[in-house]
């Protein structure tokens, strides 16, 4: 903390661990037990609660609330919830809220190099991997898993326990209530429908032209050819001629089908 720049109006409780080069702006609050990594900047009026571990080089904008208890009914005021672990080099814009795990010993995990725009909410026990963009006011319910490179346009909502495959994209105002396979573009609201492949996402992921064509080919076979989708997918699961990226998509869809609403993580629930 000796090399940190802490505004005189900020409150940093005893027991907080503050790295070198950290900037804590006016009216910020950092709870006892929180850890903030080197060269992270908290702008004005940022709250970082206890049980938050934040890495290096993050930038947090005004009115963001990081690590307050999850929104769950019927718990006493002294209820002990879990942790929130955030990686490095994230941009967390104004009014973003991120909740920790809902049980002691559980955690919400946010990776590195993510861009969480204004008003984004990340619920308890989510896994948010790396290089993800969530645009203004997107709302991610508890227990969701966003894999690397996911990109949401504005005001995307995600039902709890959904998995969004790597480098998938959702258009503005999409309401996602089932798993979305890797490299796909989804839109619509109840139902949310896979519309096409995410060509920009495939390029960002560094897929070769051959692999990009393979993704397009499997999309057409699954979503454009006639016949029940799941029957086609189950027939293809054991197809040894599939390329690795095709098999990844087919196995993703097959796993999602294990739950009646297409949310694989729901099969892991302990009600």
Beta strands, then each sheet from edge to edge (+ up, - down):
strand 1: 5-6
strand 2: 11-12
strand 3: 17-18
strand 4: 23-24
strand 5: 29-30
strand 6: 35-36
strand 7: 41-42
strand 8: 47-48
strand 9: 52-54
strand 10: 59-60
strand 11: 65-66
strand 12: 83-86
strand 13: 91-92
strand 14: 97-98
strand 15: 107-110
strand 16: 115-116
strand 17: 121-122
strand 18: 127-128
strand 19: 133-134
strand 20: 139-140
strand 21: 145-146
strand 22: 151-152
strand 23: 157-158
strand 24: 163-164
strand 25: 169-170
strand 26: 175-176
strand 27: 184-187
strand 28: 193-197
sheet 1: 1+ 4+ 7+ 10+ 13+ 16+ 19+ 22+ 25+ 27+ 28-
sheet 2: 2+ 5+ 8+ 11+ 14+ 17+ 20+ 23+ 26+
sheet 3: 3+ 6+ 9+ 12+ 15+ 18+ 21+ 24+
end
